[in-house]
């Protein structure tokens, strides 16, 4: 079904200007009346955007990471919804050990390397991500190909598991066994720089770019605030503010742009400004009941053992359980077994995580356990399977790996998510997407992020990421006469002109616009913290690991 995403000014009639509306390119279509379904999306965006009439590309702010306090970071960039690149290397950041420890040798030999991850494969390393084929692969097998510079495979966001109560996990492999302060690299789940923001998802992206090739992510926006820690490689990023949504020609039909930049679509429904679709309260109430039930059961054991004061404690526990259960009365969908909301807290899909959990069963089995395949089935493709000089391990792949790829890869039959732009899938931009051409000339921002740097992208900011290998990067550097010493030196992430690129990606639930540093989610701050605590307990006990 074709939908009209954008209309010309003549078709819309005279524009209506709101007194507080922005006058940027995104305001070519001013705020709409909510009672007029034909008027287009209600654009309420109130955050920072490039100054009008300056001409593009606009420059993304850059600031040293080591001297940036969490409050300064929040007040200057997060609260104002302004992108920024944090510079100066990772030595004095929570990710200082990641580059040092997460070598190819360490990753390929990780004891949990048999875990299944989601990999996109392409015929070659050229073109856009998200248009290839997806299939599950052992993490170890992926790293072997990655270490050898195979640019046809790319590690993407894997679907997080969901517990019996519908709570989405914050991590899946390989981040689940690499991230955590109890892990060797000590990368935190909640970095201090993020202040009181609550993570929605943490994942690791890895790929290789051919020496003369540039691979692109496709123009899109995320539904969460993005903190992107570049560990290897170099990324060129083009950005557009949420207010330019109608110039982006999204595959979905936008219906609302919140003040903080969160964009809702008719295809996926409206959410609150923090991205909550109503599931948060249900999860918190359900967790309260489970916690109270656990306390009652513990007290009953104490009573049975004749412990002093046990009966009084049991009475208090039963009263607490009654109160917790009373809190769920009248709550639609509050039952623990309610699973009508498939997306849970991660309602807006970011990047390429449109995949169901069942896709991973092809390798690990339906129960998620290792299928017990004999490691003797590994072949070495002419090597003895041992380590070569340096950190790269080039042992072979499984004998049936090619057959498995053919059997399990999928053609990605579903169209791009609503948040993706049609402009990056080919066509003459000037003729087919005139508003996009105008946005590129006025409101586009551009920056380069190198290994050891961190970029913050607020929710709703459209971006296209280009990853280039050493040959392409040096060619571009020569054309631009780039004499920047920082662009040439090696940092702890290795040679930043290397063909490999890897990044640790944090997605945070977006804060309410105008909220302060202490309570970025306003009156829902406590609920988000309770929800996070529930996940910590799940990750620390049911997963058999320490708390993150």
Steps between C-alpha positions, in 0.01 A plus 500: 500500500653827395484787744569864433774598744565848374299755305587823330410834650234557235326176588498589868373851458616801707742420778400558862782625720503424868654778712763265642567302187846467352580679177743236377469278194295253702240770547421514129195324635400678819321345794176327413162491664444176685133482395584507130608150386594630156724776634809281541708434809488712813856637519572620853878473494650763730863389516815638346544507123746660260465877455285584196640646181860425589547240231598137530680297604480633854767401750431259787633625832813327635598496868766319707361194675742500794386838633128450434301445820171305480299811591678720247446235235131477584435875528697595188411218263250241625241744634536732202485205256826599335742248343863509611823310442700433817870510414838436659516121492360240736787485751312682774154368416314183610597340168876540538562125527268397215742586221788348692330171589247433224761388248416249228697239692302564819164498324556188289615309806226620734355211705148609406582535132259222404212739566287571194501853362313665215713567194415681179673369191540677169648389169771757552583773750370779283171684538251537783449286806154368561445372145693175526406163646482414870588174664623379840867419544724399786677807633835323470438423133408861433814633668721270292358646181509853643866458597585395146342815357188332360286802412199289403396437864376754751405445865170678562272550800365164611147468637494517878340216688174552687431339836179321598354831619564687175806692619746564215864432575734795467771291333550197282816331374774607465444805723346271761839339566725798427332793676479536878730634771566139604639420154870543410447824304271638776277680249195614700136455408428845641799728431534797733493747212135400438396624842150380589401379156385136498634265230256331266755288313876447475659328204820461301534575128790352303590490133773554246509744211696426186803720449339681207138474609253698706208323668196694620238437766212658309342825616277444805438614855502314831218496753744528791788727593816353349845502661732350240851407621728442201766242588648441155480668162358827378145614431368790299152598615239726341225625730164677473283628790164340585322812380602408144300175512281586200809570293637153576236305302473226762354163406248544780243773549605731786214609724680685779838646586530548876674798657807289568517375140342155543310424179184286492353335191149396407629150430632448854278729708569785739715482810577735785790741468731252673403229253273316744196343335334411830700186568725662762232532768380145437850361538567692820170395658562140399850513652358639826264203525778251429730659757223492761425136422867414542505666842186313611654168397820579690303594811296180483826303515610701804170431673529130424847501655373672814712813452427780749285789369434296186121519532504879533723525196267269309201720581684807370599311186140393437381858542764616254386234254137612533605859428706395200210300359259786565727720290435282195120522528360680199832502323431392143736223396643480848497122518846344512421277209380783280714497189300711262779756493780334311734795523481568872728778614685488170191614308686696235733282297843647444720435200484137385353311795184394312542129557307250709661287769413182310755593234774415747373146551654389171840468667445473874187285504158586634610488861786741440760239599804410293426218263809316615661500159843340509773760468699244305284590200696822459714519189797730460498591132867426460618607846561294810232689689748666733574864569698706254727789588334789678151496641315362198388139517423355161386149579247363257123488499267211561480246222128558462511879545427577135209256499363653823517850355300393195241326716455770762554829320191701424437751225369758747153484339355776718538860384715749684364611841290820496796703627712441186522748216423406142771736380786264582360215292583652161336741259569854390484705821453827315196379306347238728561666839507879459440576869789275594723686258403825671570349844847398386565858393376657824465282810739210443785451747814300434779359714769235505538274804829320548606211722516619859215750458137487612202655325169582665192500277166597658192297408338604174815642340530351152846370418683302238828339600772432242779259593815514291813290483858624499525546125179701470580703810849593385371589154240729657765648732725578205216663308410718800859582590438368850798594717324451830749328730219335691373348178836339429628379833434156637307472824425217734238373257776409256559648156184695436548449124467126552227332299335371817237705676339420834282699735329454835152645470282616791134584445335694784134570556467863386444761773198726524575837344568760768564244775800559725812292551375328817173381346527484119173302486311736727234333712578163340862498614431258785317258272786494251747439785282220638484345155877517470546342844277213396720438198812513717358229723407292197844538345682434827307196619315320222794548263744379767716814491584783727298816484621737228 
